[in-house]
Every structure is written in C-alpha cells, then in structure tokens.
C-alpha cells in the first residue's frame, strides 16, 4: 500500500466509500474506519500501519 488510492480501495473492499466533500474530514473518517477494521482484525497490523501512515501524511499536507 503506497497511496491514498490504495487506502480507498482497501476500504472499498469492505464496503466503505467515504466522500463528504471536505477532504480533511474524509481523511479523518477513513482513519477511523481503518482503526475499526484493525480492531475487528479484518486487516493485518502491516496494512493498518501503512494505511494510517498514508492518511496522516495526507492530513499534514505531505505528499505520498
């Protein structure tokens, strides 16, 4: 997993599509959903760490 698109595809695979019109809110909701998938053990620790890293980089305005 390397891009925001990859994170979105991961969420989509579990039936979650997030679009509120507010990019910052979208990132926050995606992180909450990723956390919940990890808590329920649907995704691996590696997937969780990669997804959270990508989302936090986007939230802070960094590329990738």
Secondary structure in CASP SS format (residue, H / E / C, confidence):
PFRMAT SS
TARGET T0000
AUTHOR 0000-0000-0000
METHOD secondary structure of the structure
MODEL  1
X C 1.00
X C 1.00
X C 1.00
X H 1.00
X H 1.00
X H 1.00
X H 1.00
X H 1.00
X H 1.00
X H 1.00
X H 1.00
X H 1.00
X H 1.00
X C 1.00
X C 1.00
X C 1.00
X C 1.00
X C 1.00
X C 1.00
X C 1.00
X C 1.00
X C 1.00
X H 1.00
X H 1.00
X H 1.00
X H 1.00
X H 1.00
X H 1.00
X H 1.00
X H 1.00
X H 1.00
X H 1.00
X H 1.00
X H 1.00
X H 1.00
X H 1.00
X H 1.00
X H 1.00
X H 1.00
X C 1.00
X C 1.00
X C 1.00
X C 1.00
X C 1.00
X H 1.00
X H 1.00
X H 1.00
X H 1.00
X H 1.00
X H 1.00
X H 1.00
X H 1.00
X H 1.00
X H 1.00
X H 1.00
X H 1.00
X H 1.00
X H 1.00
X H 1.00
X C 1.00
X C 1.00
X C 1.00
X C 1.00
X C 1.00
END
